[in-house]
Amino acid sequence: MNSNRIKFFAIAIITLPLFVLLMINTNTTRTYARVDDDAATVYKTKCQACHSPKAEKFFDPAKPQEEQVTAILKGKKSEKPPYMPAFEEKGITADQAKALVDYMKTLKTPSN
């Protein structure tokens, strides 16, 4: 009976921290997923460095949305660097790319 209690406590001591770690890690992943869905946050973290805070560089809002989405997903080489990297391989989806294009258009409006 005594050895069974020792085994039980040994298993509990080993598995409890793993369970807690799993719960913490799961919640962190969910938080990051929600942040990535926000076009403004994605723009600030992945796009703003090249395109500027007001999307003034290398962005033409008059181009068709599909062309812009393709450039975000597949990348685009211009005559000289910097080249537009492919963000599809970095986890950006077509819906997120469309949201980014829409967000960038709001940055280019005269009221901003």
N, C-alpha and C positions, 0 to 999 in steps of 0.2 A: 504494500500500500504506500509506503514511504517513497519507494523508487518511482512509483507512478506520479506522485505529486512533483517530484523533482523533474521528471520528464515533461510534465505539463507546464511547469514554470519556465523551464528552459526553452520550450517551444514558444511560449507566450513572450518571453523576453526577446527572442529572435524575430518573431513575426510581427509583433506590435509596431516596432519602429519602421519596418518595411511597409506596413499598411498605412501608417501616418504619412510617410514619404510619398506613397502613391496618391493619397488624397490631396496633398499639397501640390504635387506636380500636375494633377488633373485640373485643379482650379486655375493654376497659372496658364496652362494651355488654353483654356476657355477664354481667359482675359485677353490674351494676345490675339486670338481669332477674332474677337469683337473689334479690337483696335484696327486690325488690318482691313476690316470691312468699311471703315470710314475713309472716304476719298481724300478728305483734307489731311488726315494723318498720314496716309500713304504718300500723298504728294509731298508733304513736308519732309518725310524720311527718305524717300526714294527719288524724287524728281526735282525738288527745289534747287538743289546744288547746281544743276546744269541749266534749268529753265528760269531761274530767279524766283523770288517770292511772288511776283505778279505775273508769272508765265510770259515774260517779255522776250525771252530768248528761245530760238529754235521751235517756236509754236505758232502755227497759222490757223486761227479758229475758222477761217473760210474753207479749209480743206474738208472733204467729206469725213464724217465720223468713222466710217468703216476703214478708211485709209489710216486715220490716226490710231484706231484700235489695233490694226495690223502692225503699225510701227511700234506700239507699246509691247505687244505680245512677241513679235518676231525680231524686233530691232530694225535699225536702218543705218546704212552707211551713206554718209554725205561726201562731198568733195574733199573735205579735210576734217580732222578730229575737232571736237569730240563726236564720237559716233553714238547713236542711240542703241543702248544694250537691249537684248531680248529679255523681257521680264516674265514671259510665260514660264520659262525654265526656272525662274526664281519664285514661282508660286502665284503670280498674278493671273486671275481668270479673265475671261472675256467680259463678264459683267462688271468686274472691278475696273477694267480698262475703260469701258464705256462711262462709268462713274467718274473716272479720272478726267476724261475728255470733257465731260459736262462741267466738272469742277474747275478745270483750267479755263474754260470759256467764261465762267463767272469772274475769274480773276482779271480777265481782259476787258471787262465792261468799263465804260467811262466813269461810272459812279465810284469805282474802287480806286 
